[in-house]
Amino acid sequence: MKKLAKSGTVFMAALSIFAMGCSKKTATKVESTGTATLDVSYSDIVLGSTGTDVSATIKLLTHRTDMLDSTYSGTTWAKYLAEFNKLYPNIKVEIDGITDYAGTALLRLQDASGKWGDIMMIPAVDAKDLPQYFLSFGTVDEMKKQIRFADQWTNGGNTYGIPSTGNAQGVLYNKKVFAQAGITNVPKTPEEFIAALRLIKEKTDAIPLYTNYAAGWTMGAWDAYIGGTATGDTEYINRVLPHEKNPFANRGDGTHAYAVYKILFDAVSEGLIEDDYTTTDWEGCKGMINRGEIGTMVLGSWAFTQMQGAGPNPDDIGYMSFPITVGGKQYASAGPDYCFGINAKADANQQKASLIFIKWFTEKSGFAYNEGGIPIAASDNKYPPVYAAFDGIEFVPDTPAVAGEEDLMNELNSDSELAINAGGNIKIQEIIEHAYNKDKSFDDIMAEWNEKWSDAQSKNGVSVR
């Protein structure tokens, strides 16, 4: 799908002042392209005091459909909303859970009326179009004092998205399976990881690496490791990769994108995965790894608590850094999960209610901790136990693109059709297919990706270095 940003037109409307019970002398004006200018910022809201007179029903679009299920092992949406309504009984939140979220959310934004709801987990839109779709929460400098990852969705020095949680990127594993296989140290290189998978296959009945191929979206997780994890460079994804010549080439040292994707190719080609990758079951795999039927799964830290809660053996679930070492040191990419954005075309009352809910969710709900994530509120330093797995390992967040190149990665992703870190699960599924069918070598796949990337760079006039 080509980017939504190319199909939209900027919506302009008359602005009016909507007071939120705070002093205009200290309030920060937050511009909206909808029907109002909110004379308040995120930082002005005092939970339990600000906006207690607000009455509204707001709709939240989310990818977390599992939390709508009353049998979900973690905290459900119903429980979070019940807690929120203790403080704000007159703000009702309707949850619209979407399975194919990345694509469907973009389609919803194409509705010129803007009547998709009030809060959305921001999909892959261009930074230049953020003010068209979403309300600013305040300046980046201001928001950095309030939240982590304030620079994920920015335009003109303003923040348009607040993360639901943060993630570090590693690998789930079953400790008991590792012990049965005789694996005493977690692998730190691709070679050590493949060797560990071989031991699991040889000495246990567990599936060494569960691909989660059939779910589709789970395949995109592999993209998350090619930046900080595989390079140790905070600038790699947004500043180096767009200008890099042949970024998928073999560096010969077990680092960078080539090494990341080759782990998957080698595991499949050696039969170190499930017998039939087309029949994997996302929900079912949670209980499987909990019961010791799966050795490893490549997913972000957000999945840790889900696997723990899926069966009777939570203590058997382990988490380790991704098996790549750069210059003798390991790194872990870290960054925000989906971010909340408020509909710029909603009326002022809906926007106010949405702003209150998002601040409550960030500061009071406990969601980030409950989901095994990095806390978002800047004042919150309570990290879940899973982060003990990263002791001595440096977290590497992605530095934003340089001015003028905010949308360059989107352009390259679209024109190359590789969709790196943007729902590019199809290309990862193709790695599995070719490795399984043995009809294309890994080097040939990487050569094709390099050609696609090079063509996209040429099309966009990118200087290559």
C-alpha positions in Angstrom: 0.0 0.0 0.0 1.3 3.4 -0.8 1.4 5.8 2.1 -1.8 7.4 3.1 -0.1 10.8 3.3 -0.2 11.0 -0.5 -3.9 10.8 -0.6 -4.9 13.4 2.0 -5.5 17.1 1.9 -5.0 19.5 4.8 -8.1 20.2 6.7 -8.6 23.7 8.0 -11.4 25.0 10.2 -12.3 28.1 12.2 -10.6 27.9 15.7 -12.3 28.7 18.9 -11.1 28.8 22.5 -12.1 26.0 24.8 -11.2 26.7 28.5 -10.1 23.7 30.6 -10.2 25.3 34.0 -6.6 26.4 34.1 -5.0 29.8 34.1 -4.4 31.2 30.7 -1.3 32.8 32.1 0.4 29.4 32.5 -1.4 27.3 30.0 0.2 26.2 26.7 -2.0 26.5 23.6 -2.3 23.3 21.7 -3.3 23.9 18.1 -5.9 21.6 16.5 -6.9 21.4 12.8 -10.3 20.4 14.1 -13.0 22.6 15.6 -11.2 24.0 18.6 -7.9 25.2 20.1 -7.4 23.7 23.5 -6.0 26.2 25.9 -4.2 23.5 27.9 -1.4 21.1 27.4 -0.8 17.5 28.5 1.4 18.8 31.3 -1.4 21.1 32.6 -3.7 18.3 33.5 -3.9 17.3 37.1 -5.6 13.9 37.2 -8.7 13.8 39.5 -8.9 17.6 39.4 -8.7 18.8 35.8 -11.8 18.0 33.7 -13.9 16.3 36.4 -16.9 18.1 34.9 -16.3 16.6 31.4 -19.0 14.3 30.1 -18.2 12.5 26.9 -18.2 9.2 25.1 -14.9 8.6 23.2 -13.8 5.8 20.8 -10.3 4.3 21.0 -8.9 2.3 18.0 -6.5 -0.3 19.1 -4.5 -3.3 18.0 -4.8 -4.9 21.4 -7.8 -7.1 20.6 -6.6 -9.7 23.1 -7.4 -7.3 25.9 -11.1 -7.4 24.9 -11.3 -11.1 25.8 -12.4 -11.7 29.4 -10.1 -14.7 29.5 -7.0 -12.6 28.7 -4.3 -13.5 31.3 -3.4 -9.9 31.9 -5.4 -6.8 32.7 -8.3 -6.4 30.2 -9.6 -3.2 28.7 -12.7 -3.6 30.9 -10.6 -3.5 34.1 -8.6 -0.5 33.0 -11.7 1.4 32.1 -13.4 0.5 35.4 -10.4 2.1 37.2 -10.5 5.1 35.0 -14.1 5.7 35.6 -13.5 5.8 39.4 -11.8 9.2 38.7 -13.8 10.2 35.6 -17.2 8.5 35.8 -18.7 10.7 33.0 -16.0 9.9 30.4 -17.0 6.6 28.7 -14.4 5.0 26.5 -15.5 2.6 23.7 -12.8 0.2 22.5 -12.7 -0.7 18.8 -10.3 -3.6 18.5 -8.9 -4.2 15.0 -7.0 -7.4 14.1 -5.3 -6.2 10.9 -4.5 -2.9 12.6 -1.6 -1.4 10.5 -3.6 -1.5 7.3 -7.1 -0.9 8.6 -6.0 2.2 10.6 -4.6 3.8 7.5 -7.8 3.1 5.6 -9.9 4.7 8.4 -7.8 7.9 8.2 -8.6 8.2 4.5 -12.2 9.1 5.4 -12.2 12.8 4.7 -14.9 13.4 7.4 -12.4 12.3 10.0 -15.1 10.4 11.9 -13.0 7.4 12.7 -13.1 7.9 16.4 -11.3 10.1 19.0 -8.0 8.2 19.8 -6.0 6.1 17.5 -2.8 4.1 17.8 -0.8 6.0 15.2 -0.1 3.9 12.1 2.7 4.6 9.5 1.8 8.1 8.3 4.2 10.8 7.1 5.5 13.2 9.7 4.5 16.2 7.5 0.8 15.1 7.7 0.6 14.6 11.5 -1.1 18.0 12.1 -3.7 17.0 9.5 -4.8 13.9 11.4 -3.8 14.4 15.1 -3.8 17.0 17.9 -0.4 18.2 19.2 0.2 17.3 22.9 2.7 20.2 23.3 6.3 21.0 22.2 8.8 18.2 22.1 11.0 20.0 24.7 8.0 20.3 27.0 6.9 16.7 26.5 10.4 15.2 27.1 9.9 16.4 30.7 6.7 14.4 30.9 7.2 11.2 28.9 9.9 9.0 27.4 10.1 8.7 23.6 8.5 12.1 23.1 10.2 12.5 19.7 8.7 9.4 18.1 5.9 11.3 16.2 6.9 15.0 15.8 6.3 17.8 13.4 7.4 21.4 13.7 8.8 20.9 17.2 5.6 19.4 18.5 4.7 16.0 19.8 1.7 14.2 18.2 2.0 10.7 19.8 2.3 9.4 23.3 3.5 5.8 23.6 1.3 3.2 25.2 4.5 1.5 26.5 8.1 1.0 25.6 9.9 -2.1 24.4 13.3 -3.5 24.4 14.0 -6.1 21.7 15.2 -9.6 22.6 14.2 -13.2 22.4 11.8 -15.2 24.5 12.9 -18.7 25.6 11.9 -21.5 27.9 14.5 -21.9 30.7 13.5 -25.6 31.4 13.9 -26.4 27.7 17.3 -24.8 27.7 18.4 -26.8 30.7 17.1 -30.1 29.2 19.1 -29.3 26.0 22.3 -28.6 28.1 22.4 -24.9 27.2 24.1 -23.3 30.2 24.7 -19.8 28.7 22.4 -17.7 26.6 23.8 -17.4 23.1 25.4 -14.1 22.1 26.1 -14.6 18.4 24.2 -16.0 15.5 26.4 -19.1 15.5 25.8 -19.8 19.2 22.1 -19.3 18.7 21.8 -21.8 15.8 24.0 -24.2 17.8 21.5 -23.8 20.7 18.5 -24.5 18.4 20.3 -27.7 17.2 20.7 -28.9 20.8 17.0 -28.3 21.5 16.0 -30.3 18.5 18.5 -33.1 19.4 17.8 -33.4 23.1 14.2 -32.3 23.7 10.8 -32.6 22.2 10.3 -28.8 21.9 10.2 -26.8 18.7 13.5 -25.0 18.7 12.3 -21.7 17.1 8.6 -21.0 16.6 8.2 -18.7 13.6 4.6 -17.5 14.1 4.5 -17.3 10.3 0.7 -17.7 9.9 -0.1 -14.7 12.1 1.7 -12.4 9.6 2.2 -9.3 11.8 4.5 -11.2 14.1 7.0 -11.5 11.2 7.6 -7.8 11.3 9.3 -8.2 14.7 12.6 -9.2 12.9 13.0 -5.7 11.5 13.3 -4.3 15.0 16.7 -5.8 15.5 18.6 -4.4 12.5 19.1 -1.0 14.1 20.6 -0.5 17.5 20.8 -4.3 18.3 22.8 -5.2 15.3 24.9 -2.0 15.0 25.1 -0.3 18.4 24.4 2.9 16.5 21.5 5.2 17.7 21.6 6.9 14.3 21.5 3.8 12.1 17.8 3.5 11.3 16.8 7.1 10.6 20.1 8.7 9.5 22.5 6.0 8.2 20.2 3.4 6.6 18.4 5.8 4.2 21.8 6.8 2.7 23.6 3.4 3.0 24.8 1.5 0.0 23.7 -2.1 0.0 22.6 -2.2 3.6 21.7 -5.9 3.3 25.2 -7.0 2.3 27.2 -9.4 4.4 29.6 -7.5 6.7 31.4 -10.8 7.5 31.3 -10.1 11.3 27.9 -11.3 12.3 26.4 -7.8 12.6 23.9 -5.6 10.7 20.8 -6.6 8.9 22.3 -9.5 7.0 23.2 -11.3 10.2 19.7 -10.7 11.7 17.7 -12.1 8.9 20.1 -15.0 8.2 19.4 -16.4 11.7 15.8 -17.0 10.5 16.9 -18.4 7.1 19.4 -20.8 8.6 16.9 -22.0 11.3 14.3 -22.7 8.7 16.7 -24.4 6.2 18.0 -26.7 8.9 14.5 -27.7 10.1 14.8 -26.0 13.4 11.2 -24.7 13.4 7.7 -26.2 13.5 6.9 -29.0 11.1 4.4 -26.9 9.1 5.0 -23.1 9.4 1.7 -22.4 7.6 -0.3 -23.7 10.6 1.3 -21.7 13.4 -1.2 -20.3 16.0 -0.5 -17.0 17.7 -2.8 -17.5 20.7 -1.9 -21.1 21.0 1.8 -20.5 21.0 1.6 -18.7 24.3 0.6 -21.8 26.2 3.0 -23.9 24.2 6.1 -22.0 25.3 4.8 -21.9 28.8 4.4 -25.7 28.8 7.9 -26.2 27.3 6.7 -27.2 23.8 8.6 -24.3 22.3 12.2 -23.3 22.9 12.5 -19.8 21.5 10.4 -17.1 19.9 11.7 -13.8 18.5 9.4 -11.1 19.9 9.8 -7.8 21.8 9.7 -7.6 25.6 6.0 -6.8 25.5 5.3 -10.5 24.9 7.1 -11.7 28.1 4.1 -11.2 30.5 1.7 -12.7 28.0 3.8 -15.9 27.8 4.1 -16.0 31.6 0.4 -15.7 32.1 -0.5 -18.4 29.5 0.0 -21.4 31.6 1.1 -22.9 35.0 4.8 -22.3 34.5 5.5 -18.5 34.5 8.9 -18.9 36.0 10.0 -21.0 33.1 9.7 -18.1 30.7 13.0 -16.3 30.1 14.1 -13.3 28.0 17.5 -12.7 26.6 19.2 -10.1 24.3 19.1 -10.9 20.6 22.2 -13.0 19.7 24.4 -10.4 18.0 27.6 -9.0 19.4 29.1 -5.8 18.0 32.8 -5.2 18.8 32.6 -7.5 21.8 29.5 -5.8 23.3 25.8 -6.5 23.1 23.1 -3.8 22.5 19.3 -3.8 22.6 17.1 -1.6 20.4 14.6 0.1 22.6 11.7 2.3 21.7 8.0 3.0 21.9 5.2 0.7 21.0 2.2 2.1 19.2 1.5 5.7 20.2 -1.8 7.3 21.1 -2.9 10.1 18.8 -6.0 12.3 19.3 -8.2 13.1 16.3 -7.6 16.6 15.1 -11.1 16.8 13.6 -12.9 15.8 16.8 -14.7 18.5 18.7 -13.1 20.2 21.7 -15.1 18.2 24.3 -14.0 14.9 22.7 -10.4 16.1 22.5 -10.4 17.2 26.1 -11.8 13.8 27.3 -9.2 12.0 25.1 -6.3 14.0 26.5 -7.4 13.2 30.1 -7.8 9.5 29.3 -4.3 9.3 27.7 -2.6 11.0 30.6 -4.4 8.7 33.1 -3.4 5.7 31.0 0.2 6.9 30.9 0.6 7.8 34.6 -2.0 5.8 36.6 -3.1 2.7 34.8 0.1 0.7 35.3 -0.2 -0.6 31.7 3.4 -0.4 30.8 4.5 -2.4 33.9 1.7 -4.9 33.5 2.7 -5.6 29.9 6.4 -5.9 30.7 7.2 -2.6 29.1 9.4 0.4 29.6 7.5 3.0 31.7 6.4 6.0 29.6 5.9 8.6 32.3 9.3 10.3 32.8 8.9 10.2 36.5 8.3 6.4 36.6 11.4 4.3 37.1 9.7 1.1 37.9 10.8 -1.4 35.4 9.3 -4.9 35.2 11.5 -8.0 36.1 12.0 -8.9 32.5 14.6 -6.0 32.2 17.0 -7.9 34.4 17.8 -9.8 31.2 19.5 -6.7 29.9 21.8 -6.2 32.8 25.1 -4.9 31.3 23.5 -4.5 27.9 23.1 -0.9 26.5 19.7 0.2 25.3 19.8 1.9 22.0 16.9 4.2 21.1 16.6 5.5 17.5 17.7 9.1 17.0 15.1 11.0 14.9 15.9 11.8 11.3 17.6 15.0 10.4 15.5 18.1 9.5 14.1 17.7 6.1 14.3 13.9 6.1 11.5 13.1 8.5 9.6 11.2 5.9 12.5 9.8 3.9 12.3 6.3 5.5 8.6 6.2 4.7 9.4 7.1 1.1 12.1 4.4 0.8 9.9 1.8 2.5 7.1 2.5 0.1 9.1 2.6 -3.1 11.2 -0.4 -2.2 8.2 -2.3 -0.8 10.4 -3.5 2.0 8.4 -1.7 4.7 11.2 -1.9 7.3 9.7 -1.4 10.8 6.4 -0.6 9.1 4.5 -3.8 8.9 6.9 -5.5 6.4 5.9 -9.0 7.4 5.6 -10.2 3.8 9.3 -10.0 3.0 10.1 -11.9 6.2 7.5 -14.6 5.4 9.2 -15.0 2.0 12.5 -15.7 3.8 10.8 -18.6 5.5 9.2 -19.8 2.3 12.5 -19.8 0.3 14.5 -21.3 3.1 11.9 -24.1 3.5 11.5 -24.8 -0.2 15.3 -24.4 -0.8 14.5 -22.5 -4.1 16.5 -19.4 -3.4 19.7 -18.7 -1.5 19.8 -16.2 1.3 22.5 -14.2 -0.6 20.2 -14.0 -3.6 17.3 -12.7 -1.4 19.6 -10.0 0.2 20.9 -9.0 -3.3 17.3 -8.5 -4.4 16.6 -6.3 -1.3 19.7 -4.3 -2.0 18.6 -3.7 -5.5 15.1 -2.6 -4.4 16.6 -0.3 -1.8 19.1 1.2 -4.3 16.3 1.8 -6.8 14.2 3.5 -4.2 17.2 5.7 -3.2 17.7 6.7 -6.9 14.0 7.5 -7.3 14.0 9.8 -4.3 17.3 11.4 -5.2 19.1 10.2 -2.1 22.8 10.7 -1.7 24.4 7.3 -1.2 27.4 6.8 1.0 
